[in-house]
Amino acid sequence: MELYKVLLVDDESEVIDVILHKINWEPLGFRVIGSAGNGVKALEMVEKEQPDVVFTDIKMPYMDGLELSRQLKKDYPMIRTLLFTGFDEFEYAREALHLEIREYLLKPLNASELTEALKRLRTSLDQEREDKLNVQKLQDYYMESLPMLQVNFFVSLLEGRIREKDLSRYLVDYRIDLSGPLLCSVVFHTSSHRVPEGMSPLLLNMSVQQQIKERVMEHYSGHCFVYQGNTVLILQLPAGEQITALTDECDRFCRWADRIIGATVTAGIGQSVDDIVNLGASYEGAREAVSYRVLYGTGRAINIAEVIPQENLKMPEVEEDGWHELLKVIRMGREEDLAEAVKKEVTLLHRHAHTVDQYRLSAMELVKGFHRYCSNNGLVFEEYKGALADPYREVPEMDETELFTWVYTLAGKLRNEVSSARNSSSRNLITKAKAYVENHYQEADLSLDTVCAELGVSNSYFSSVFKKEAGKSFISYLTEYRMEKARARILETTEKNYEIAENVGYPDANYFSYVFKKQFGVSPSKYRTEHMRQ
């Protein structure tokens, strides 16, 4: 055990000698590091030596023991002070108590009294040292546990298990900064169906998570953790427009992961929210975006705000498993999957109903679920309910076959409506893009980036939709459009090649000639010559 350091202060050197030789210091746990003849000199030594205990006389020149004690209490509150004096006066004792000095001895000093005082000091110092060590251990343990505590907090937050009034306390306790101004959730899903040779799905997930931290998180402020087998990001965004850049960043990562790691990673980007209370809605949006990989393909980023209109992005209600599966098929499933999903839901409804009242109540809840779904998606339930005048009264009276028919018909109508709306939205986006090309094809800086910025969508989503609707990539379409405009100018004007090149967005005439020849098989000049003869 390290010995406690003691500084002796007295203007009488013989007193210091007596104290030094009367006490067997080391067995008591102390060692004397020096002495001073007055308070001024003592303060200099305290600053240099940092003692644990100061033994000081009261009556000294320049600075007496009480003033020294005041300075020590002010500047070095952890140092213990022991006062001794030849005067047994009440005022001294009262001032010593005021300064929280626990030991006060009278001269001439008695060895046994001084020894007992040192023992008491040793016990007190040991306890203090132990308390410090315990506090430090707790602090170390807390810091080690902090990442796990943060993850537990986020999971509870996303699942809606934290009360709003407790949020600020948790944020402070767990040292989490989610000041925003906007927050967004991202879910990265790594397919377990494609795992590089020699690597397990678990190791692949860990590798992907590490790369996400290094390649995506470096650009954003937020937190990254694993939940339900997926890597989840909670990010802060300075503005709403940043979510498009975030989508493209995630898309680049997914393509990089496929090329370098050999992992099929799909990223779902939830809607941005301006309040931490709504972060769960962003997370659910991100999870749903990932599920849209069955429509838009894996190994890419999908922004929920681009596949579902923003006004319909609401916090989803908690549903039973069967109902959730049915909604999933309505939103993005194949027509051949619909009957099975409906049968499962109707079967569950009958299985869980043990009385007629229970059955009727469950059937009414089913009607309510469809009504709510229509409302959340901007649809009018009455237009899809069929010939029923009052579904809440008539559906509970249906037998299993009748109920299946009604639900299947209604779900089919909703699925067709959702699919049609999605296709209409995609076609509208492509129409706008083509119109933009028509008006700006002459601009040399026209590109995929400029069109996506104009339309307010991510490159990833736009590229996917454009190729699906137009049957070719946007760059191919733009090149073909420009080449058609160039071909018309070659045949209809006497402009030189470099003039035509500039007029269709190619500042480099040589590159223009290269692209033209690749498109039509001959150079612009030869094309003009051959067609002018005709």
C-alpha positions in Angstrom: 0.0 0.0 0.0 1.4 3.4 -0.9 2.2 5.6 2.2 0.3 8.8 2.8 2.5 11.9 2.5 2.8 14.3 5.5 4.0 17.9 5.6 5.1 19.3 9.0 4.7 23.1 9.6 6.0 24.9 12.7 8.3 27.9 13.2 10.1 26.0 16.0 12.5 23.5 14.4 12.9 21.6 17.7 9.2 20.9 17.7 9.4 19.4 14.2 12.4 17.2 15.3 10.4 16.0 18.3 7.4 15.1 16.1 9.7 13.3 13.6 11.3 11.1 16.2 8.4 10.5 18.5 6.4 8.7 15.8 7.1 5.5 13.9 5.6 6.8 10.7 5.7 3.9 8.2 3.9 1.3 10.3 1.1 3.8 10.7 1.0 4.2 6.9 2.7 7.7 6.6 5.9 9.2 5.5 7.1 12.8 6.2 8.0 14.5 2.9 9.4 17.7 4.5 8.8 20.6 6.8 8.1 24.4 6.6 8.6 27.2 9.2 5.5 29.2 8.3 2.3 29.1 6.3 3.7 30.9 3.2 6.5 28.4 2.8 4.1 25.5 3.5 1.8 26.6 0.6 4.8 26.5 -1.8 5.7 23.0 -0.7 2.1 21.9 -0.9 1.9 23.0 -4.5 5.1 21.1 -5.3 4.7 18.0 -3.2 0.9 17.5 -3.0 0.8 16.0 0.5 -2.2 14.1 1.9 -1.9 15.5 5.4 -0.6 18.8 6.8 0.4 19.0 10.5 0.6 22.7 11.4 1.1 24.9 14.5 -1.4 27.8 14.8 1.0 30.5 16.1 3.5 31.3 13.3 4.9 34.4 11.6 3.8 35.7 8.2 0.8 33.2 7.9 -0.5 31.4 10.9 -1.9 27.9 11.0 -5.6 28.9 10.8 -5.0 31.1 7.7 -2.9 28.2 6.1 -5.9 25.9 6.9 -8.3 28.3 5.1 -6.1 28.4 2.0 -5.8 24.6 2.0 -9.5 24.2 2.3 -10.1 26.6 -0.6 -7.4 25.4 -3.0 -6.7 21.8 -1.9 -9.9 20.5 -0.3 -8.8 16.9 -0.4 -5.8 17.6 2.0 -6.4 16.7 5.6 -5.2 19.2 8.3 -4.1 18.5 11.8 -3.7 21.5 14.1 -1.6 21.7 17.2 -0.9 24.6 19.6 0.3 25.6 23.0 -2.9 27.6 23.7 -6.1 25.8 24.9 -8.4 28.5 23.7 -12.0 28.0 22.7 -11.8 30.4 19.8 -9.1 28.3 18.2 -11.2 25.1 18.6 -14.3 26.8 17.2 -12.4 28.0 14.1 -10.9 24.6 13.6 -14.4 23.1 13.6 -15.6 25.8 11.1 -12.7 24.7 8.8 -13.8 21.1 9.1 -10.5 20.1 10.8 -11.1 16.9 12.6 -7.9 16.7 14.6 -6.8 19.4 17.1 -4.0 18.6 19.6 -2.4 20.6 22.4 1.3 21.0 23.0 3.4 19.5 24.4 2.5 16.7 21.9 2.0 13.3 23.5 3.3 10.4 21.3 0.3 8.2 22.1 -2.2 11.0 21.4 -0.4 11.8 18.1 -0.4 8.1 17.2 -4.1 7.7 17.9 -4.7 10.8 15.8 -2.7 9.4 12.9 -4.6 6.1 13.2 -7.9 7.9 12.9 -6.5 9.9 9.9 -5.3 6.6 8.3 -8.7 5.0 8.7 -10.4 8.1 7.2 -8.0 8.3 4.3 -8.3 4.6 3.6 -12.0 4.9 3.4 -11.8 7.9 1.1 -9.4 6.1 -1.1 -11.6 3.0 -1.3 -14.6 5.2 -2.1 -12.7 6.8 -4.9 -11.6 3.5 -6.3 -15.2 2.2 -6.1 -16.5 5.3 -7.9 -13.8 4.9 -10.5 -14.8 1.2 -10.9 -18.4 2.2 -11.3 -17.4 4.9 -13.8 -15.3 2.4 -15.8 -18.1 -0.1 -15.7 -20.6 2.5 -16.8 -18.4 3.5 -19.8 -18.0 -0.1 -20.8 -21.7 -0.7 -20.6 -22.7 2.6 -22.3 -22.8 1.2 -25.9 -25.2 -1.6 -24.7 -27.3 0.9 -22.7 -27.6 3.1 -25.8 -28.7 0.2 -27.9 -31.3 -0.9 -25.3 -32.5 2.7 -25.2 -32.9 2.9 -29.0 -34.7 -0.5 -29.2 -37.1 0.7 -26.4 -37.6 4.0 -28.2 -38.3 2.3 -31.6 -40.8 -0.1 -29.9 -42.6 2.8 -28.2 -41.7 1.6 -24.7 -40.2 5.0 -23.4 -42.5 7.6 -22.1 -42.0 11.1 -23.6 -41.5 12.7 -20.2 -38.5 10.3 -19.6 -36.7 11.0 -22.9 -34.6 13.9 -21.8 -33.3 12.0 -18.8 -32.3 9.0 -20.8 -30.6 11.2 -23.4 -28.5 12.8 -20.7 -27.7 9.6 -18.8 -26.7 7.7 -21.9 -24.9 10.6 -23.5 -26.9 10.6 -26.7 -27.1 13.6 -28.9 -30.3 13.6 -31.1 -30.7 17.3 -31.4 -31.5 17.1 -35.1 -33.0 19.3 -36.4 -34.2 16.2 -38.4 -33.9 12.5 -37.5 -34.0 9.6 -39.9 -33.8 5.8 -39.5 -32.0 3.5 -42.0 -32.2 -0.3 -41.9 -29.6 -2.4 -43.7 -30.7 -5.9 -44.5 -28.0 -8.5 -45.5 -29.3 -11.5 -47.4 -28.5 -14.9 -45.8 -29.0 -16.6 -49.2 -25.8 -15.3 -50.6 -22.8 -15.9 -48.4 -19.2 -15.9 -49.6 -17.4 -19.2 -49.3 -15.7 -19.8 -46.0 -17.9 -17.2 -44.2 -20.9 -17.7 -42.0 -24.0 -15.4 -42.2 -23.2 -14.1 -38.8 -19.6 -13.1 -39.8 -20.9 -11.6 -43.0 -23.4 -9.5 -41.0 -20.6 -8.3 -38.7 -18.4 -7.5 -41.7 -21.2 -5.5 -43.3 -21.9 -3.6 -40.1 -18.3 -2.7 -39.6 -18.1 -1.4 -43.2 -21.3 0.6 -42.7 -19.7 2.3 -39.7 -16.6 3.2 -41.7 -18.1 4.1 -45.0 -21.6 5.5 -44.2 -21.4 6.8 -40.6 -18.3 8.9 -41.3 -20.6 11.3 -43.3 -23.3 11.6 -40.7 -23.8 12.2 -37.0 -25.8 9.5 -35.3 -25.7 6.0 -33.9 -25.3 2.5 -35.4 -26.5 -0.8 -33.8 -27.8 -4.2 -34.6 -31.5 -5.0 -34.1 -33.4 -8.1 -35.2 -30.5 -9.2 -37.4 -30.3 -5.9 -39.3 -28.0 -3.0 -39.0 -29.9 0.1 -37.9 -28.8 3.7 -38.2 -30.3 6.6 -36.3 -29.0 9.7 -38.1 -29.3 13.5 -37.7 -29.9 15.5 -40.8 -29.5 19.3 -41.2 -32.3 19.6 -43.7 -35.0 17.5 -45.4 -33.3 17.6 -48.8 -30.4 15.7 -47.3 -32.4 12.5 -47.3 -32.0 12.2 -51.1 -28.2 12.4 -50.7 -28.4 9.9 -47.9 -30.4 7.5 -50.1 -27.7 7.8 -52.8 -24.9 7.3 -50.2 -26.6 4.1 -49.0 -27.1 2.9 -52.5 -23.4 3.4 -53.3 -22.6 1.3 -50.2 -25.0 -1.5 -51.3 -23.3 -1.7 -54.7 -19.9 -1.6 -53.1 -20.8 -4.4 -50.7 -21.9 -6.6 -53.6 -18.7 -5.9 -55.6 -16.1 -6.1 -52.8 -17.6 -8.2 -50.0 -19.9 -10.4 -52.1 -22.9 -9.5 -49.9 -26.4 -8.6 -51.0 -27.3 -5.7 -48.9 -30.5 -3.7 -49.2 -31.0 -0.4 -47.4 -34.3 1.0 -46.4 -34.5 4.7 -45.6 -37.4 5.9 -43.5 -39.0 9.3 -43.6 -37.4 12.2 -41.8 -39.0 13.4 -38.5 -38.5 16.5 -36.5 -39.2 15.0 -33.1 -37.5 12.1 -31.4 -41.0 11.0 -30.3 -41.7 10.1 -33.9 -38.5 8.2 -34.5 -40.4 4.9 -34.3 -42.5 6.0 -37.4 -39.2 6.6 -39.3 -37.9 3.2 -38.3 -41.1 1.4 -39.4 -40.9 3.3 -42.7 -37.3 2.1 -43.1 -38.4 -1.5 -42.4 -41.2 -1.3 -44.9 -38.8 0.2 -47.5 -36.6 -2.9 -47.1 -39.6 -5.1 -47.8 -40.1 -3.4 -51.1 -37.0 -5.2 -52.4 -39.4 -7.8 -53.8 -40.6 -5.1 -56.2 -37.5 -3.0 -56.8 -34.7 -5.6 -56.4 -32.1 -6.3 -53.8 -28.6 -4.9 -53.4 -29.8 -1.2 -53.5 -31.3 1.6 -51.4 -35.0 2.2 -51.2 -36.4 5.4 -49.8 -39.9 4.9 -48.4 -40.9 8.5 -49.2 -40.2 7.7 -52.9 -42.3 4.5 -53.1 -45.2 5.7 -50.8 -46.6 9.3 -51.0 -45.4 11.3 -48.0 -48.9 12.2 -46.8 -49.6 8.4 -46.4 -46.6 7.8 -44.2 -48.1 7.3 -40.8 -47.2 5.4 -37.7 -48.5 1.9 -38.5 -50.9 0.3 -36.1 -49.9 -2.9 -34.3 -51.5 -5.7 -36.2 -51.9 -9.5 -35.8 -49.5 -11.6 -37.8 -52.1 -12.7 -40.3 -53.4 -9.2 -40.9 -49.9 -8.0 -41.3 -49.2 -10.6 -44.0 -52.4 -9.8 -45.8 -51.4 -6.1 -45.9 -48.0 -7.0 -47.2 -49.5 -8.9 -50.1 -51.9 -6.0 -50.8 -49.1 -3.6 -50.9 -46.5 -5.5 -52.9 -47.4 -9.1 -53.3 -48.2 -11.2 -56.4 -51.8 -11.8 -57.3 -51.4 -15.6 -56.9 -50.3 -15.0 -53.2 -53.5 -13.1 -52.3 -55.8 -16.1 -51.9 -53.5 -17.8 -49.5 -53.0 -14.7 -47.4 -56.8 -14.1 -47.2 -57.4 -17.8 -46.3 -54.9 -17.5 -43.5 -56.5 -14.4 -42.1 -60.0 -15.8 -42.3 -58.8 -19.1 -40.8 -57.2 -17.3 -37.9 -60.3 -15.3 -37.3 -62.4 -18.5 -36.9 -59.8 -20.3 -34.9 -59.5 -17.6 -32.3 -63.3 -17.1 -31.9 -64.7 -19.6 -29.4 -68.2 -17.9 -29.1 -70.5 -16.2 -31.6 -69.9 -12.9 -29.9 -66.1 -13.3 -30.2 -66.5 -14.1 -33.9 -68.7 -11.1 -34.5 -66.3 -8.8 -32.7 -63.3 -10.2 -34.6 -65.1 -9.7 -37.9 -66.0 -6.1 -37.0 -62.3 -5.6 -36.2 -61.4 -6.9 -39.7 -63.8 -4.4 -41.3 -62.3 -1.7 -39.1 -58.8 -2.7 -40.3 -59.8 -2.4 -44.0 -61.4 0.9 -43.2 -58.3 2.2 -41.5 -56.1 0.9 -44.3 -58.1 2.8 -46.9 -58.0 6.0 -44.8 -54.3 5.8 -44.4 -53.8 5.4 -48.1 -56.1 8.1 -49.3 -58.8 5.7 -50.4 -62.5 5.8 -49.8 -63.6 2.5 -48.1 -67.2 2.8 -49.4 -65.9 2.5 -53.0 -64.4 -0.9 -52.3 -66.8 -2.6 -49.9 -68.9 -4.1 -52.6 -72.7 -4.4 -52.4 -72.8 -4.4 -48.6 -74.9 -1.6 -47.2 -73.5 -1.9 -43.7 -70.3 -4.0 -43.5 -70.1 -3.6 -39.8 -73.5 -5.3 -39.5 -73.4 -7.7 -42.4 -69.8 -9.1 -42.3 -70.2 -10.5 -38.8 -73.2 -12.6 -40.1 -71.1 -14.2 -42.9 -70.0 -17.8 -42.7 -66.4 -18.8 -43.5 -66.9 -19.1 -47.3 -68.8 -15.9 -47.6 -66.3 -14.1 -45.5 -63.4 -15.4 -47.6 -65.1 -14.3 -50.8 -65.8 -10.8 -49.5 -62.3 -10.3 -48.1 -60.6 -11.7 -51.2 -62.6 -9.4 -53.5 -62.0 -6.4 -51.4 -58.3 -7.1 -51.0 -57.9 -7.7 -54.7 -59.5 -4.3 -55.5 -57.1 -2.6 -53.0 -54.1 -4.4 -54.4 -55.0 -3.4 -57.9 -55.5 0.2 -56.8 -52.2 0.4 -54.9 -50.4 -1.2 -57.9 -52.1 1.2 -60.3 -51.3 4.2 -58.1 -47.6 3.1 -57.9 -47.4 2.6 -61.6 -49.1 5.9 -62.3 -46.6 7.6 -60.0 -43.7 6.0 -61.8 -45.1 6.9 -65.2 -45.6 10.5 -64.1 -42.0 10.7 -62.8 -40.7 9.4 -66.2 -42.9 11.8 -68.1 -41.5 14.7 -66.1 -38.0 13.4 -66.7 -38.5 13.2 -70.4 -40.0 16.6 -70.5 -36.9 18.0 -68.7 -34.6 16.3 -71.2 -36.6 17.9 -74.0 -36.1 21.3 -72.6 -32.5 21.0 -71.4 -30.8 18.5 -73.7 -28.6 21.3 -75.1 -27.0 21.9 -71.7 -23.6 20.1 -71.4 -24.1 19.5 -67.7 -27.4 17.7 -68.0 -26.9 14.4 -66.2 -28.6 11.8 -64.0 -27.7 13.9 -61.0 -29.2 17.2 -62.4 -32.5 15.4 -63.4 -32.8 13.7 -60.0 -32.1 17.0 -58.2 -34.8 18.7 -60.2 -37.3 15.9 -59.5 -36.4 15.6 -55.9 -35.7 11.9 -55.9 -32.6 9.7 -55.4 -30.5 8.4 -58.2 -31.2 4.9 -57.0 -34.9 5.1 -57.2 -35.1 7.1 -60.4 -32.7 4.8 -62.2 -34.7 1.7 -61.2 -38.1 3.2 -62.2 -36.8 4.7 -65.4 -35.3 1.5 -66.6 -38.4 -0.4 -65.7 -40.8 2.0 -67.4 -38.6 3.0 -70.4 -36.8 -0.2 -71.0 -33.4 1.4 -70.9 -31.2 3.5 -68.6 -31.6 7.2 -68.4 -28.1 7.8 -69.8 -28.9 5.7 -72.8 -32.2 7.5 -73.3 -30.5 10.9 -73.0 -27.7 9.9 -75.5 -30.3 8.5 -78.0 -32.4 11.7 -77.7 -29.4 13.9 -78.3 -28.2 11.8 -81.2 -31.7 12.0 -82.8 -31.6 15.8 -82.5 -28.1 15.8 -84.0 -29.2 13.6 -86.9 -32.0 16.0 -87.7 -29.7 19.0 -87.7 -27.2 17.2 -90.0 -30.0 16.6 -92.5 -31.9 19.9 -92.1 -29.1 22.4 -91.7 -25.7 23.3 -93.0 -24.1 23.6 -89.5 -20.7 22.3 -89.0 -20.1 19.3 -86.8 -18.7 21.3 -83.8 -21.8 23.6 -84.0 -24.2 20.7 -84.0 -22.2 19.1 -81.1 -22.6 22.2 -79.0 -26.3 22.5 -79.8 -27.0 18.9 -78.5 -24.9 19.2 -75.3 -21.4 18.0 -76.4 -18.7 20.7 -76.0 -16.1 18.3 -77.3 -16.7 17.8 -81.1 -14.4 14.7 -81.2 -16.3 13.0 -78.5 -19.6 13.9 -80.2 -18.4 12.3 -83.4 -17.4 9.2 -81.5 -20.8 8.9 -79.9 -22.6 9.6 -83.2 -20.6 6.9 -85.0 -21.4 4.4 -82.2 -25.1 5.2 -82.5 -25.4 5.2 -86.3 -22.4 3.3 -87.5 -20.8 6.2 -89.5 -19.3 9.6 -88.7 -21.5 12.8 -88.8 -19.9 13.9 -92.0 -20.3 10.6 -93.8 -23.9 10.4 -92.6 -24.7 13.7 -94.1 -22.9 12.8 -97.4 -24.7 9.5 -97.7 -28.1 10.8 -97.0 -27.8 14.0 -99.0 -27.3 11.9 -102.1 -30.6 10.2 -101.6 
